[in-house]
Amino acid sequence: MKKLIEYLPDFCKALTHQLTEDEKRWGDTWKQRGRDGQEERFISWLQDKIDQYRNAGVPLPWLKIAGEALIGWVRETQGE
């Protein structure tokens, strides 16, 4: 059985693809919002995804969730 870290290269490849597709659609719009309120915005966004899952069976978008986490991390650690 693989260790979790051994999945990281495939996950990074999939996340890179997701972020590339998101960039085509959204550009750098994530930079228009700052750190203030990011937790509440994320919670609201995630709650919407949870509601879609519970009410319509829409799968949770794990790569998009990871992308949102990356944005939060960049804002907090890089000051973007």
C-alpha positions in Angstrom: 0.0 0.0 0.0 1.3 3.5 -0.9 2.1 6.1 1.6 0.0 9.2 1.2 3.0 11.3 0.1 3.6 8.9 -2.8 0.4 10.2 -4.4 1.7 13.8 -4.3 3.3 13.8 -7.8 0.0 12.7 -9.5 -2.0 15.1 -7.3 0.3 18.0 -8.2 0.0 17.1 -11.9 -3.8 17.0 -11.7 -3.9 20.2 -9.6 -1.6 22.0 -12.1 -4.0 21.0 -14.9 -7.0 22.3 -12.8 -5.3 25.6 -12.0 -4.4 26.0 -15.7 -8.0 25.6 -16.7 -9.1 28.0 -13.9 -6.6 30.5 -15.1 -8.1 30.5 -18.6 -11.5 31.2 -17.1 -10.7 33.5 -14.2 -7.3 34.9 -14.9 -5.8 36.7 -11.8 -9.2 37.7 -10.3 -8.2 35.9 -7.1 -5.8 38.8 -6.5 -8.6 41.3 -6.4 -9.5 40.1 -2.9 -7.2 40.2 0.0 -6.7 38.2 3.2 -9.4 40.0 5.1 -12.5 37.8 5.1 -10.9 35.0 3.2 -12.0 32.4 5.7 -15.6 33.5 5.6 -15.6 33.6 1.8 -14.1 30.1 1.7 -16.6 28.7 4.2 -19.5 30.2 2.1 -18.0 28.8 -1.1 -17.5 25.4 0.5 -21.0 25.4 2.0 -22.4 25.9 -1.5 -20.4 22.9 -2.8 -21.6 20.8 0.2 -25.2 21.9 -0.5 -24.8 20.9 -4.2 -23.5 17.5 -3.0 -26.3 16.9 -0.5 -29.1 18.2 -2.6 -28.1 17.2 -6.1 -25.5 14.6 -5.7 -22.8 16.8 -7.3 -19.4 15.4 -6.4 -17.2 17.5 -4.2 -14.6 19.2 -6.4 -11.5 18.1 -4.5 -9.0 19.8 -6.9 -11.0 23.1 -6.7 -11.0 22.8 -2.9 -7.2 22.3 -3.0 -6.9 25.4 -5.3 -8.9 27.5 -2.9 -6.6 26.3 -0.1 -3.6 27.2 -2.2 -5.0 30.8 -2.7 -5.4 31.1 1.1 -2.0 29.8 1.8 -0.4 32.2 -0.8 -2.2 35.2 0.7 -1.1 34.3 4.2 2.5 33.4 3.4 3.4 35.5 0.4 1.3 38.6 1.1 -0.6 38.4 -2.2 
